[in-house]
Amino acid sequence: MRATIRTACNTALVLTLVIFASLIAGCNGPDKEITPPSPQVVTPKTQETVEMMPPNSEEFLRRHFIDSTGFEVETHINYRNGEKAIVKMRPDKTKAEYRRMAKNGTVRIEQIFAADGKTVIGGHELRDDLTKKFSISQNSAGATTTVTYWYDGVRVFSEKTVSKNGAYEITYYYKSGKKWLSRSGPSDGVVTKEAQYRRDGTKEITREPGTNETIVTRHRADGTAEYRQHIVERPSPYGGYYTNRTVISVEEMDVDGTTVLRKLVMSDDGYSLVETVRFNADGTTTHRTVTGYYGTVTHEETRDSNGTVTSQKDYTSADNVQETYDSSSTRDYYYTPDPTSTWDMQERYPQYRNQD
């Protein structure tokens, strides 16, 4: 009897162990081991610090990402108007790029920097209404071109190209798309040639500044040169930084715009005509000495192609021989339009945008 009870108890114990083992196996699934999860190891490449900006700054905060050497490789900027920006640096610690995003995620400002980390060689800027303000690109020769747009973001206002050696060319356009003004020179701020255009796009005036002198050419409606002025700049007798610009000679051109017909030589102060030189078709020149307000001729001589006088004649006031000319050609019209001022005015004040 005791043996039977002992056997039943053993059998029950074995059965209980089997059931308990089955429950454990059922919870973990067949052939599945229970292993503790491995901790996730994160090795940060940079250290992040947050800088709150002053209340008067357009920036709200900056997040600085600094590598193990203490160099800031990237900066994230939050602006108070909701825009965000990223500044990325190169390993040589020069600035590589700057991107500023509008609230809808559009890249509103993009600047790609040259190796010096200062010169912008690519990118663009959009206005607050996301119309294009300007774009910058660089070609394979290293020349950088900046295109600026009128307030609508479509019509081109100016196009400036700067070559690798610093020489530049810039052209401004009317809103009609016609040329307005063009300049060029060996370096920014130095002008060696300038052309001014009428509203229909035809060239009106060309200026070629030099050292204390300027050559000014006025063009006909067909673009050919009508006359060319030689203007010198002298210190003002009143001192200071002022200079006097004086037209000392004028060359009148034939209809082809290249052949010189006559040269007007002005007095030292530029107020009166003193001599004329007419270039004849046979290669000779006729020189006339002129006096008085009305251009009275007192002497005339003809010279051959070598400059030798072959004939000459004197005149008296009774002869009443006069040299007629357009006095407006001897005046210095020192006016250069300022397209940038017009662009800026219409950029800031919509009420002026109906003006050309």
C-alpha positions as CSV (number, residue, x, y, z in Angstrom):
1,M,0.0,0.0,0.0
2,R,2.8,2.5,1.0
3,A,4.7,1.5,-2.2
4,T,1.7,2.2,-4.3
5,I,1.2,5.7,-2.7
6,R,4.9,6.5,-3.1
7,T,4.8,5.5,-6.8
8,A,1.8,7.7,-7.5
9,C,3.4,10.6,-5.8
10,N,6.6,10.2,-7.9
11,T,4.5,9.9,-11.0
12,A,2.6,13.1,-10.1
13,L,5.8,14.9,-9.4
14,V,7.3,13.9,-12.8
15,L,4.1,14.9,-14.5
16,T,4.1,18.3,-12.8
17,L,7.7,18.9,-13.9
18,V,6.9,17.9,-17.5
19,I,3.9,20.3,-17.6
20,F,6.0,23.2,-16.1
21,A,8.7,22.6,-18.7
22,S,6.1,22.5,-21.5
23,L,4.7,25.9,-20.3
24,I,8.2,27.4,-20.3
25,A,8.8,26.0,-23.8
26,G,5.5,27.3,-25.0
27,C,6.3,30.8,-23.8
28,N,9.6,31.0,-25.6
29,G,8.7,29.1,-28.7
30,P,10.5,26.0,-30.1
31,D,14.3,26.1,-30.1
32,K,14.4,29.7,-28.9
33,E,16.9,30.9,-26.3
34,I,16.2,33.6,-23.8
35,T,19.0,36.1,-24.0
36,P,19.2,39.6,-22.4
37,P,19.2,42.5,-24.9
38,S,22.5,44.0,-25.6
39,P,22.9,47.7,-24.6
40,Q,23.0,50.1,-27.7
41,V,26.4,51.7,-27.8
42,V,26.5,55.2,-29.4
43,T,29.8,56.8,-30.1
44,P,29.0,60.5,-30.9
45,K,31.3,62.0,-33.6
46,T,30.5,65.5,-32.3
47,Q,29.5,67.2,-29.2
48,E,26.5,69.5,-29.3
49,T,26.1,72.7,-27.4
50,V,23.2,75.2,-27.5
51,E,23.6,78.9,-27.4
52,M,20.7,81.2,-26.8
53,M,21.0,84.5,-28.8
54,P,20.4,88.0,-27.5
55,P,16.9,89.4,-27.7
56,N,17.8,92.0,-30.3
57,S,19.2,89.3,-32.6
58,E,17.2,87.9,-35.5
59,E,18.5,84.5,-34.4
60,F,16.8,82.7,-31.6
61,L,19.4,80.0,-30.9
62,R,22.4,78.3,-32.3
63,R,23.4,74.7,-32.0
64,H,27.1,74.1,-32.3
65,F,28.5,70.7,-33.3
66,I,32.1,70.4,-32.2
67,D,34.5,67.5,-33.0
68,S,37.0,65.9,-30.7
69,T,39.6,68.5,-31.6
70,G,37.4,71.3,-30.5
71,F,36.6,72.5,-34.0
72,E,33.1,73.5,-34.9
73,V,32.2,71.5,-38.0
74,E,28.6,72.5,-38.3
75,T,26.2,75.1,-36.9
76,H,22.4,75.0,-36.9
77,I,20.6,78.3,-36.5
78,N,17.0,78.9,-35.6
79,Y,15.7,82.4,-36.5
80,R,12.9,84.2,-34.7
81,N,10.8,84.3,-37.8
82,G,10.6,80.5,-38.0
83,E,13.4,80.0,-40.6
84,K,16.3,77.7,-40.0
85,A,19.9,77.6,-41.4
86,I,22.9,75.3,-41.5
87,V,26.5,76.4,-41.8
88,K,29.0,73.7,-42.8
89,M,32.8,74.0,-42.4
90,R,35.6,72.2,-44.3
91,P,38.3,70.1,-42.5
92,D,40.7,73.0,-43.2
93,K,38.4,75.2,-41.1
94,T,37.1,77.3,-44.0
95,K,33.4,77.9,-44.5
96,A,32.0,75.5,-47.1
97,E,28.3,76.4,-47.4
98,Y,25.4,78.2,-45.8
99,R,21.8,77.3,-46.4
100,R,18.7,79.1,-44.9
101,M,15.3,77.5,-45.2
102,A,12.0,79.2,-45.3
103,K,9.2,78.0,-43.0
104,N,7.9,75.7,-45.7
105,G,11.3,74.1,-46.1
106,T,12.3,75.9,-49.3
107,V,16.0,76.8,-49.5
108,R,15.6,80.6,-49.5
109,I,19.3,81.4,-49.3
110,E,22.2,79.3,-50.5
111,Q,25.8,80.2,-50.4
112,I,28.6,78.0,-51.7
113,F,32.0,79.3,-50.8
114,A,35.4,79.1,-52.6
115,A,38.4,77.6,-51.0
116,D,39.1,80.8,-49.0
117,G,35.8,80.4,-47.2
118,K,34.8,83.9,-48.0
119,T,34.1,84.3,-51.7
120,V,30.7,83.1,-52.8
121,I,30.9,81.1,-56.0
122,G,27.4,79.5,-56.1
123,G,23.9,79.7,-54.7
124,H,20.9,82.0,-54.8
125,E,18.6,84.1,-52.6
126,L,14.9,84.3,-52.7
127,R,12.8,87.1,-51.2
128,D,10.4,86.6,-48.4
129,D,7.6,86.0,-51.0
130,L,10.0,83.3,-52.5
131,T,10.6,85.2,-55.8
132,K,14.2,85.0,-57.0
133,K,16.4,87.9,-56.0
134,F,19.7,86.8,-57.4
135,S,21.6,83.7,-58.4
136,I,25.4,83.0,-58.5
137,S,27.2,80.4,-60.6
138,Q,30.8,79.6,-61.6
139,N,32.0,78.2,-64.9
140,S,34.9,75.8,-65.6
141,A,37.3,78.7,-66.2
142,G,36.6,80.0,-62.7
143,A,34.5,83.0,-63.8
144,T,31.6,83.8,-61.4
145,T,28.4,85.2,-62.7
146,T,25.8,86.9,-60.6
147,V,22.3,87.5,-62.0
148,T,20.0,89.9,-60.2
149,Y,16.3,90.1,-60.9
150,W,13.7,92.8,-60.7
151,Y,11.0,92.6,-58.0
152,D,9.0,90.0,-59.9
153,G,11.8,87.4,-59.8
154,V,11.5,86.9,-63.5
155,R,12.9,89.9,-65.4
156,V,16.7,90.2,-65.3
157,F,18.0,93.5,-63.8
158,S,21.7,92.9,-64.0
159,E,24.3,90.3,-65.0
160,K,27.8,90.6,-63.6
161,T,30.7,88.3,-64.5
162,V,34.0,88.3,-62.6
163,S,36.9,86.4,-64.1
164,K,39.4,84.5,-62.1
165,N,41.9,87.4,-62.3
166,G,39.4,89.9,-61.0
167,A,38.4,91.6,-64.2
168,Y,34.6,92.2,-64.4
169,E,31.8,93.0,-66.8
170,I,28.3,94.1,-65.7
171,T,25.2,94.9,-67.7
172,Y,22.0,96.5,-66.3
173,Y,18.7,96.1,-68.1
174,Y,15.5,98.1,-68.3
175,K,12.4,96.1,-67.2
176,S,11.7,95.8,-70.9
177,G,14.8,93.6,-71.2
178,K,16.7,96.2,-73.2
179,K,20.2,97.2,-72.2
180,W,20.4,100.2,-69.8
181,L,24.1,100.5,-68.8
182,S,27.2,98.4,-69.0
183,R,30.6,98.7,-67.3
184,S,33.9,96.8,-67.3
185,G,37.3,97.0,-65.7
186,P,40.3,95.2,-64.4
187,S,39.0,95.0,-60.8
188,D,35.8,95.8,-58.9
189,G,35.3,99.5,-58.5
190,V,37.7,100.4,-61.4
191,V,35.9,101.4,-64.6
192,T,37.8,101.4,-67.9
193,K,34.7,101.3,-70.2
194,E,31.1,102.3,-69.8
195,A,28.2,102.4,-72.2
196,Q,24.8,104.0,-71.7
197,Y,21.8,102.9,-73.8
198,R,18.5,104.6,-74.8
199,R,15.2,102.9,-73.8
200,D,15.0,101.2,-77.1
201,G,18.3,99.5,-76.5
202,T,20.4,101.5,-78.9
203,K,23.8,102.8,-77.6
204,E,23.8,106.5,-76.7
205,I,27.1,107.2,-75.0
206,T,30.4,105.4,-74.4
207,R,32.9,106.5,-71.8
208,E,36.5,105.3,-71.5
209,P,38.0,106.7,-68.3
210,G,41.7,106.9,-68.0
211,T,44.2,108.6,-65.7
212,N,42.9,112.2,-65.3
213,E,41.1,112.0,-68.7
214,T,38.1,110.4,-70.3
215,I,37.1,109.7,-73.9
216,V,33.4,110.1,-74.4
217,T,31.7,109.0,-77.6
218,R,28.1,110.0,-78.4
219,H,26.3,107.6,-80.8
220,R,23.6,108.1,-83.3
221,A,20.3,106.1,-83.2
222,D,21.8,103.5,-85.5
223,G,24.7,103.0,-83.0
224,T,27.4,104.6,-85.1
225,A,29.7,107.2,-83.4
226,E,28.6,110.8,-84.1
227,Y,31.5,112.5,-82.3
228,R,34.2,111.8,-79.7
229,Q,35.2,114.1,-76.9
230,H,38.6,114.2,-75.1
231,I,38.0,115.4,-71.5
232,V,40.7,116.1,-69.0
233,E,40.4,116.4,-65.2
234,R,42.4,119.0,-63.4
235,P,42.5,120.0,-59.7
236,S,40.0,122.6,-58.8
237,P,41.5,126.1,-58.2
238,Y,39.4,126.1,-55.0
239,G,41.4,123.1,-53.7
240,G,40.0,120.1,-51.8
241,Y,39.0,116.9,-53.5
242,Y,37.1,118.6,-56.4
243,T,38.3,118.5,-60.0
244,N,37.4,120.4,-63.1
245,R,36.4,118.4,-66.2
246,T,37.2,120.2,-69.4
247,V,36.5,119.2,-73.0
248,I,39.8,120.0,-74.8
249,S,39.0,118.5,-78.2
250,V,36.1,116.9,-80.2
251,E,36.3,114.6,-83.2
252,E,33.3,114.7,-85.6
253,M,32.7,111.3,-87.3
254,D,31.4,110.4,-90.7
255,V,28.3,108.3,-91.1
256,D,30.3,105.2,-90.9
257,G,31.2,106.1,-87.3
258,T,34.9,105.5,-87.7
259,T,36.2,108.1,-90.2
260,V,37.1,111.4,-88.6
261,L,35.9,114.4,-90.6
262,R,36.9,117.3,-88.4
263,K,38.6,118.0,-85.1
264,L,37.6,120.9,-82.8
265,V,40.4,122.1,-80.5
266,M,39.2,124.1,-77.5
267,S,40.9,126.7,-75.3
268,D,42.6,125.6,-72.2
269,D,39.6,126.4,-70.1
270,G,37.2,124.7,-72.6
271,Y,35.0,127.7,-73.1
272,S,35.9,128.7,-76.7
273,L,37.0,127.1,-80.0
274,V,40.6,128.0,-81.0
275,E,41.4,125.7,-83.9
276,T,39.8,123.3,-86.3
277,V,41.4,120.5,-88.4
278,R,39.5,119.1,-91.4
279,F,40.6,115.8,-92.7
280,N,40.3,115.8,-96.5
281,A,39.7,112.8,-98.7
282,D,43.0,113.3,-100.5
283,G,45.0,112.9,-97.2
284,T,45.6,116.5,-96.7
285,T,44.4,118.5,-93.7
286,T,43.0,122.0,-93.5
287,H,43.8,123.9,-90.3
288,R,41.9,127.0,-89.2
289,T,42.7,129.4,-86.4
290,V,39.5,130.6,-84.7
291,T,38.8,133.4,-82.3
292,G,35.8,134.9,-80.6
293,Y,32.4,133.5,-79.5
294,Y,31.1,133.1,-83.1
295,G,34.1,131.1,-84.4
296,T,35.7,133.8,-86.5
297,V,38.5,132.4,-88.7
298,T,41.8,134.5,-88.7
299,H,44.2,132.0,-90.4
300,E,43.9,129.0,-92.6
301,E,46.6,126.6,-94.0
302,T,46.7,123.3,-95.8
303,R,49.1,120.6,-94.9
304,D,50.1,117.4,-96.8
305,S,50.1,113.9,-95.4
306,N,53.6,114.6,-93.9
307,G,52.4,117.7,-92.1
308,T,54.1,120.2,-94.4
309,V,52.3,123.4,-95.1
310,T,51.5,123.7,-98.8
311,S,49.3,126.8,-98.7
312,Q,48.1,129.4,-96.2
313,K,45.9,132.4,-95.9
314,D,45.0,135.1,-93.4
315,Y,41.6,136.6,-92.8
316,T,40.4,139.8,-91.3
317,S,37.2,140.6,-89.5
318,A,35.9,142.2,-92.7
319,D,36.1,138.8,-94.5
320,N,33.7,137.5,-91.9
321,V,34.8,133.9,-92.3
322,Q,33.4,131.7,-89.6
323,E,33.8,128.1,-88.6
324,T,30.3,126.7,-87.7
325,Y,30.0,123.8,-85.3
326,D,27.5,122.3,-82.8
327,S,28.5,123.9,-79.5
328,S,26.7,121.1,-77.6
329,S,29.4,118.7,-78.7
330,T,31.9,120.7,-76.8
331,R,30.1,120.4,-73.4
332,D,30.7,117.8,-70.8
333,Y,27.5,115.9,-70.0
334,Y,28.8,114.2,-66.9
335,Y,25.6,112.3,-66.1
336,T,25.6,108.5,-65.6
337,P,22.3,106.9,-64.7
338,D,22.2,104.9,-61.5
339,P,20.1,101.7,-62.2
340,T,20.9,100.3,-58.8
341,S,19.1,103.2,-57.1
342,T,16.0,102.6,-59.3
343,W,16.1,98.9,-58.6
344,D,16.4,99.5,-54.8
345,M,13.6,102.0,-54.8
346,Q,11.2,99.6,-56.5
347,E,12.5,96.7,-54.4
348,R,11.5,98.5,-51.2
349,Y,8.5,100.6,-52.2
350,P,5.9,98.9,-54.4
351,Q,4.2,102.2,-55.3
352,Y,7.2,103.0,-57.5
353,R,7.1,99.8,-59.5
354,N,4.9,101.3,-62.3
355,Q,7.9,103.4,-63.3
356,D,10.4,102.2,-65.9
